[in-house]
């Protein structure tokens, strides 16, 4: 099935958005939204979710300081990262954490996908996705580059999950570039996303760590810059800024998908559709 795309975007930008966000991100998200990865991390000694999360996602970087992780993760509230990094490395090594995360994610995917896990379509999707994921531009993409330094699994389900993780973090690194270029910091990004989605910032879960006064200060800063109006809604300039950030993110992600032919992209899309649908039907959505 051919990929369709909205007017105003190039075909490759539309492919980059659809394949990563709609079809591969659900594969990656089991790492955060399933019991199995959490249980594997708890078996290492991480007693609560948040330390395990910071350990698992930052493990490709090795034992770097909290400031580095905070800069790369970008949008956590002040102090959140430092409460876990570097103390998480007193519990287990980065290598042990990476192995636990992958093992738990594969277990979760096999449970959710059932017979699809051993299908030729999944093996095909894994091979095509890993080719895209390991040939994307690396310059300026620190977390993606760290993941690229890891060995590529041979087993198809692990291979697909690894590819999804690579492309998700490749896109994420590009998204941070777009945010920095637009002058939007991590907490402002959450406010823009909340308002763009029709939510009040106070109801947006990623902003929960902020106190009411801290959240009000973030919104006031956007209002001062003309991005939020007096009623707390996005202004035309705010909507344009959000659209520009997303368009830039798509454009920065697109070159990865030029490493396969148009027919192979259609083949990858067709193979991923039933996989993503099965995962989404189990409640795993971005």
C-alpha positions as CSV (number, residue, x, y, z in Angstrom):
1,X,0.0,0.0,0.0
2,X,1.4,3.4,-1.0
3,X,2.0,6.0,1.7
4,X,-0.3,9.0,1.4
5,X,0.7,12.5,2.8
6,X,-0.8,15.8,3.5
7,X,-0.6,18.8,1.2
8,X,2.4,21.0,2.1
9,X,4.8,18.3,3.1
10,X,7.1,16.2,0.9
11,X,6.6,12.5,0.4
12,X,9.7,11.7,2.5
13,X,8.7,14.0,5.3
14,X,5.3,12.3,5.4
15,X,7.0,8.9,5.4
16,X,9.2,9.9,8.2
17,X,6.3,10.9,10.3
18,X,4.0,8.0,9.5
19,X,6.5,5.2,9.7
20,X,8.1,6.4,12.9
21,X,5.2,7.8,14.9
22,X,2.3,5.6,13.7
23,X,4.0,2.3,12.9
24,X,7.3,2.0,14.8
25,X,6.8,4.1,17.9
26,X,4.2,1.6,19.3
27,X,6.8,-1.1,19.0
28,X,9.3,1.0,21.0
29,X,6.7,2.1,23.6
30,X,6.4,-1.3,25.1
31,X,9.7,-0.5,26.9
32,X,7.8,2.0,29.0
33,X,4.2,0.8,29.1
34,X,4.5,-3.0,29.6
35,X,5.1,-4.9,32.8
36,X,7.9,-7.1,31.5
37,X,10.6,-4.5,31.0
38,X,9.8,-3.0,34.4
39,X,10.0,-6.5,36.0
40,X,13.3,-7.1,34.3
41,X,14.7,-3.8,35.7
42,X,13.2,-4.5,39.1
43,X,15.0,-7.8,39.1
44,X,18.3,-5.8,38.9
45,X,17.3,-3.9,42.0
46,X,15.4,-0.8,40.7
47,X,12.5,-0.6,43.2
48,X,10.4,2.1,41.5
49,X,9.6,3.0,37.9
50,X,11.4,6.3,37.5
51,X,15.0,5.2,38.4
52,X,14.6,2.3,36.0
53,X,13.4,4.6,33.3
54,X,16.3,7.0,33.5
55,X,18.8,4.1,33.8
56,X,17.4,2.2,30.8
57,X,17.0,5.2,28.4
58,X,20.4,6.7,29.3
59,X,22.3,3.4,29.5
60,X,23.6,3.7,25.8
61,X,25.5,6.8,26.9
62,X,27.3,5.1,29.8
63,X,27.8,6.6,33.2
64,X,27.5,10.3,32.2
65,X,26.6,13.1,34.7
66,X,23.1,14.2,35.3
67,X,23.7,17.4,33.4
68,X,24.3,15.5,30.2
69,X,21.2,13.3,30.6
70,X,19.1,16.4,31.4
71,X,20.3,18.1,28.3
72,X,19.6,15.2,26.0
73,X,16.2,14.3,27.5
74,X,15.4,18.0,27.4
75,X,12.0,18.3,28.9
76,X,12.0,16.9,32.4
77,X,11.3,19.3,35.3
78,X,14.2,20.8,37.1
79,X,15.8,18.3,39.4
80,X,14.0,15.2,38.1
81,X,17.0,13.7,36.3
82,X,19.4,14.5,39.2
83,X,17.3,12.6,41.6
84,X,18.2,9.4,39.6
85,X,21.4,10.1,37.8
86,X,24.1,9.0,38.6
87,X,22.8,7.0,41.7
88,X,21.1,4.5,39.4
89,X,24.6,3.1,38.5
90,X,25.1,2.1,42.1
91,X,22.4,-0.6,41.4
92,X,23.5,-2.1,38.1
93,X,25.8,-1.4,35.1
94,X,24.7,0.2,31.9
95,X,25.3,-3.1,30.1
96,X,23.1,-5.1,32.5
97,X,20.4,-2.4,32.2
98,X,20.4,-2.5,28.4
99,X,20.1,-6.3,28.4
100,X,17.2,-6.2,30.9
101,X,15.4,-3.5,28.9
102,X,15.7,-5.4,25.6
103,X,14.8,-8.8,27.2
104,X,11.7,-7.3,28.8
105,X,10.6,-5.5,25.7
106,X,10.9,-8.6,23.6
107,X,8.9,-10.6,26.1
108,X,6.2,-7.9,26.0
109,X,6.1,-7.9,22.2
110,X,5.9,-11.6,22.0
111,X,3.0,-11.6,24.5
112,X,1.1,-8.9,22.6
113,X,1.8,-10.0,19.1
114,X,1.2,-13.7,19.5
115,X,1.5,-15.5,16.2
116,X,2.7,-12.3,14.5
117,X,5.9,-12.5,16.4
118,X,7.2,-15.4,14.3
119,X,5.6,-14.4,11.0
120,X,7.6,-13.8,7.8
121,X,6.1,-10.3,7.7
122,X,7.7,-9.3,11.1
123,X,11.1,-10.7,10.0
124,X,10.8,-8.7,6.8
125,X,9.8,-5.6,8.7
126,X,12.7,-6.1,11.1
127,X,15.3,-6.4,8.3
128,X,14.0,-3.3,6.4
129,X,13.6,-1.2,9.5
130,X,17.1,-2.0,10.8
131,X,18.5,-1.0,7.4
132,X,16.8,2.3,7.7
133,X,17.7,2.7,11.3
134,X,21.4,2.0,10.9
135,X,22.0,4.2,7.9
136,X,20.4,7.4,9.2
137,X,22.5,10.6,9.5
138,X,24.4,10.5,12.8
139,X,25.7,14.1,13.0
140,X,24.3,16.0,15.9
141,X,22.2,13.1,17.2
142,X,23.9,12.1,20.4
143,X,21.4,9.6,21.8
144,X,20.9,8.0,18.5
145,X,24.7,7.8,18.0
146,X,25.0,6.1,21.4
147,X,22.4,3.5,20.4
148,X,24.1,3.0,17.0
149,X,27.2,1.8,19.0
150,X,25.3,-1.1,20.4
151,X,25.2,-4.5,18.6
152,X,22.2,-5.2,16.3
153,X,20.2,-8.3,17.6
154,X,19.8,-11.2,15.3
155,X,16.4,-12.5,16.6
156,X,13.7,-10.8,14.6
157,X,11.5,-9.4,17.4
158,X,14.5,-8.0,19.2
159,X,15.8,-6.7,15.9
160,X,12.5,-4.9,15.2
161,X,12.4,-3.4,18.7
162,X,16.0,-2.2,18.3
163,X,15.2,-0.6,15.0
164,X,12.2,1.1,16.4
165,X,14.2,2.5,19.3
166,X,16.9,3.8,17.0
167,X,14.5,5.6,14.7
168,X,12.5,6.9,17.6
169,X,15.5,8.5,19.3
170,X,16.9,9.7,15.9
171,X,13.6,11.6,15.4
172,X,13.8,12.7,19.0
173,X,17.2,14.2,18.6
174,X,16.1,16.1,15.6
175,X,13.0,17.3,17.5
176,X,15.3,18.8,20.1
177,X,17.2,20.6,17.4
178,X,13.9,22.0,16.1
179,X,12.9,23.1,19.6
180,X,16.2,24.8,20.3
181,X,16.1,26.6,16.9
182,X,12.6,27.9,17.8
183,X,13.7,29.1,21.2
184,X,11.3,26.7,23.0
185,X,12.6,25.1,26.2
186,X,11.5,21.7,27.6
187,X,8.6,22.9,29.8
188,X,7.4,25.3,27.1
189,X,7.3,22.4,24.7
190,X,4.9,20.5,27.0
191,X,2.7,23.6,27.2
192,X,2.6,24.0,23.5
193,X,1.8,20.3,23.0
194,X,-1.0,20.5,25.6
195,X,-2.6,23.5,24.1
196,X,-2.2,22.1,20.6
197,X,-4.0,19.0,21.7
198,X,-6.9,21.0,23.2
199,X,-5.8,20.3,26.8
200,X,-5.2,22.6,29.7
201,X,-1.5,22.6,30.7
202,X,-2.6,21.8,34.3
203,X,-4.2,18.5,33.0
204,X,-1.1,17.5,30.9
205,X,0.7,14.7,32.8
206,X,4.2,15.6,31.8
207,X,3.8,19.0,33.5
208,X,2.7,17.4,36.8
209,X,6.2,17.8,38.5
210,X,5.8,21.6,38.2
211,X,4.2,23.5,41.1
212,X,1.3,25.7,40.1
213,X,3.5,28.8,40.3
214,X,6.2,27.2,38.1
215,X,3.6,26.2,35.5
216,X,2.1,29.7,35.6
217,X,5.5,31.2,35.0
218,X,6.1,29.0,31.9
219,X,2.7,30.0,30.5
220,X,3.3,33.7,31.3
221,X,6.7,33.5,29.4
222,X,4.9,32.1,26.3
223,X,2.3,34.8,26.7
224,X,4.9,37.6,26.9
225,X,6.4,36.3,23.6
226,X,2.9,36.4,21.9
227,X,2.5,32.6,21.6
228,X,-0.3,32.3,24.2
229,X,-3.2,34.7,24.5
230,X,-4.8,36.2,27.6
231,X,-7.3,33.3,27.8
232,X,-4.5,30.7,27.8
233,X,-5.0,29.5,24.2
234,X,-2.4,29.4,21.4
235,X,-2.2,32.6,19.3
236,X,-1.7,32.3,15.5
237,X,2.0,32.8,16.2
238,X,1.9,30.0,18.7
239,X,0.2,27.7,16.3
240,X,2.7,28.6,13.6
241,X,5.6,28.0,15.9
242,X,4.2,24.5,16.8
243,X,3.6,23.7,13.2
244,X,7.1,24.9,12.2
245,X,8.7,22.7,14.9
246,X,6.9,19.6,13.7
247,X,7.7,20.3,10.1
248,X,11.4,20.8,10.9
249,X,11.3,17.6,12.9
250,X,9.8,15.7,9.9
251,X,12.4,17.3,7.5
252,X,15.3,16.3,9.8
253,X,14.0,12.7,10.1
254,X,13.3,12.2,6.4
255,X,16.9,11.4,5.1
256,X,16.9,8.1,7.0
257,X,14.1,6.8,4.8
258,X,16.0,7.4,1.6
259,X,18.2,4.4,2.3
260,X,15.5,2.0,0.9
261,X,13.7,2.1,-2.4
262,X,10.1,3.4,-2.7
263,X,8.9,-0.2,-3.2
264,X,10.8,-1.3,0.0
265,X,9.2,1.6,1.9
266,X,5.7,0.4,0.8
267,X,6.7,-3.1,1.8
268,X,7.9,-1.9,5.2
269,X,4.7,0.0,5.7
270,X,2.5,-2.9,4.8
271,X,4.5,-5.3,7.0
272,X,4.3,-2.9,10.0
273,X,0.6,-2.1,9.8
274,X,-0.8,-5.3,11.4
275,X,2.0,-5.2,14.0
276,X,1.2,-1.7,15.0
277,X,-2.5,-2.4,15.0
278,X,-2.1,-5.4,17.3
279,X,0.0,-3.3,19.7
280,X,-2.4,-0.4,19.6
281,X,-5.4,-2.7,20.2
282,X,-3.7,-3.7,23.4
283,X,-3.7,-0.1,24.6
284,X,-0.1,1.0,23.7
285,X,-0.3,4.3,21.9
286,X,2.0,7.3,21.7
